[in-house]
Amino acid sequence: MSEDPIRHYLSLLDVFEIHTNRVQEMINHIQDGASKLHHWDNVIIANIGVSFPIGCQYDINADHWPNAQKLAETLAAWHSAHHELDNAWRRIPAHDRANLRPPPEPK
């Protein structure tokens, strides 16, 4: 017996929201770092193994800063989750969609 299309959609919606939150978390770290870098002469990069002078006012935590590979993997996972969610939405009969939130449109 196949899974109920509404239940399947709702489970994929949960997965999609997890991926959306991961992307947003990366955006927040990048924006925070970019904001601090406006004061670049007073910034240290923490947890990277490079020495900086004592007394710098701003720090960017390297443990939270995504590299290009991690950013690409996170964005690709989001796109995959969005695609699966769209497909699941299309499998729900139109008359059963009335009380469901449709998949978000990409920005």
Summary of the structure (lengths in Angstrom):
residues: 107
radius of gyration: 20.1
end to end distance: 36.5
largest distance: 64.9
contacts: 239
relative contact order: 0.20
helix: 58%
strand: 7%
